[in-house]
Amino acid sequence: MPTIVITGANRGLGLEFARQYAADGWRVLAVVRDPVKGRAASEAGAEVYVCDVADPAQIARLKTSLAGIPIDVLLCNAGVYGERQSLGSIDPEEFLRVVRINALGPLLLAEALAPQLTGLKIVAAVSSKMGSVADNISGGVYAYRASKAALDMVVKSLSLDLKERGVVAVALSPGWVRTDMGGMSAPLDAPTAVGGMRRVLAGLTPGDSGKFLHWDGSEVPW
Ligand SMILES: NC(=O)c1ccc[n+]([C@@H]2O[C@H](COP(=O)([O-])OP(=O)(O)OC[C@H]3O[C@@H](n4cnc5c(N)ncnc54)[C@H](OP(=O)(O)O)[C@@H]3O)[C@@H](O)[C@H]2O)c1
C-alpha cells in the first residue's frame, strides 16, 4: 500500500486525512508540532513524527528521521489563519509568521522530501480559495490571502521543477469546512471535504500538475 506524509495531522482536515488513509490500509506518517497532540493521529493508526513546519532546522531533522522511507504522497496540510491582518492593524511579524508556516514550510518540506518520492509521486498542498486573486471580491485578510497565493506559486514552480522526475504537484481547495479554523458555521464537514480531496488526488494525471483543484474536482482560477 502507498505511503503518505501528512502535516498538521493532529486535528482538523489533517487528522481526517490520516484517519481515512489509514482506514484504507495506507502507511500514514503523521507530522505534528506537539508530540502530546499527536495521540489522535496515532490512535487513527498513523506513525507520528514531530516537526514545526515554521522551523527549517526541524524540517531538516524530519528529513533525517524519514530517510530511506519511500514516499508516495507528500500532503502539506498544516496551516494557520493568522491575526491582526486588517488594513490599519497589520502586524508585520504576524504576517511573516503566517507566510513561514503556510508557504515557506511546504516549499522546504517538498525540497527535503522530493528525492524520496516514488510510486504515485504526488506533492499536494492544502491551499484556499482565499489565496485566489481572481476569487478575491471582499479584500482584507492580508497575511492569510498572501500566504496562500505564495503557496500556489510554490506549487506551480514545483510542478515545473519536478516534472522530469515524474512528480505531480497540485494545490487543493477544501471548501469552507467545520474545523477549528473554519468554525462551526461552515457548510462542509471534514469527512466530506477530505473524501472529495482524496478522490481528486486518486484521479490525478501528469496533465494535472500545476493545477489548483477544488474538493469537488473543479479547477480554481488563480
Ligand atoms: N477549514 C477550512 O474551512 C479551510 C478552508 C480553506 C483552507 N483550509 C486549509 O486547510 C488546512 C487545514 O486547516 P484546518 O481547517 O484543519 O485547520 P485547523 O483545524 O486549525 O488545523 C491546523 C493544523 O495545522 C497545524 N499547524 C499549524 N501551524 C503549524 C506549524 N507551524 N507546524 C506544524 N503544524 C502546524 C496545527 O497543529 P497544532 O494543533 O499544533 O496547532 C493543526 O494540526 C490549512 O492549510 C488551512 O489553511 C481550511
The ligand as a Gaussian input file, in Angstrom:
#p B3LYP/6-31G(d) Opt

LIG

0 1
 N      -11.276000      24.768000       7.431000
 C      -11.464000      25.476000       6.321000
 O      -12.575000      25.955000       6.031000
 C      -10.315000      25.680000       5.363000
 C      -10.597000      26.352000       4.157000
 C       -9.576000      26.548000       3.244000
 C       -8.312000      26.067000       3.509000
 N       -8.044000      25.438000       4.701000
 C       -6.671000      24.955000       4.921000
 O       -6.715000      23.599000       5.308000
 C       -5.559000      23.293000       6.118000
 C       -6.021000      22.605000       7.392000
 O       -6.881000      23.524000       8.077000
 P       -7.888000      23.078000       9.231000
 O       -9.188000      23.678000       8.901000
 O       -7.774000      21.623000       9.504000
 O       -7.256000      23.930000      10.440000
 P       -7.027000      23.581000      11.969000
 O       -8.116000      22.721000      12.489000
 O       -6.766000      24.900000      12.609000
 O       -5.674000      22.700000      11.957000
 C       -4.473000      23.281000      11.563000
 C       -3.382000      22.229000      11.687000
 O       -2.137000      22.808000      11.271000
 C       -1.174000      22.578000      12.295000
 N       -0.136000      23.587000      12.329000
 C       -0.291000      24.927000      12.446000
 N        0.903000      25.525000      12.493000
 C        1.830000      24.549000      12.379000
 C        3.248000      24.528000      12.365000
 N        3.970000      25.650000      12.494000
 N        3.889000      23.337000      12.225000
 C        3.179000      22.188000      12.122000
 N        1.842000      22.137000      12.164000
 C        1.180000      23.315000      12.290000
 C       -1.985000      22.568000      13.573000
 O       -1.239000      21.993000      14.623000
 P       -1.450000      22.478000      16.176000
 O       -2.615000      21.677000      16.706000
 O       -0.153000      22.137000      16.839000
 O       -1.752000      23.949000      16.152000
 C       -3.175000      21.742000      13.132000
 O       -2.845000      20.386000      13.116000
 C       -4.865000      24.632000       6.368000
 O       -3.762000      24.765000       5.489000
 C       -5.938000      25.662000       6.032000
 O       -5.394000      26.892000       5.613000
 C       -9.015000      25.234000       5.626000

